[in-house]
Amino acid sequence: MEKGCETSLKLEESMVKTYTNKVIADLIACEEVSYKKVVADEKMHIRKIKKMMK
């Protein structure tokens, strides 16, 4: 069980890093990015994570 939890944590960390890199790339690429959209995307990502953890 502990091994499974460690694997899940590593997967989650990887997903967060990937998402963070995508958001940073979006912000760098477009000066007109709506911060409301960034916040909405972040909330959607959090919902996906919570759904996966159920």
C-alpha positions, 0 to 999 in steps of 0.5 A: 500500500505504501508503494502505491501511495508513493507512486500516486504522489510521484504521478501527482507531482509530475502532473502539477509540474506539467500543468505549471509549465503549460501555464507559464508557457501560455503566459510567456507566449501571449501578453493578453492572456486573461488572468481570469482564464488562468484562474479558471483553468487552475480551478478545472485542474484542481477539480480533475485531481480531486475527481481522480483521487476519489 
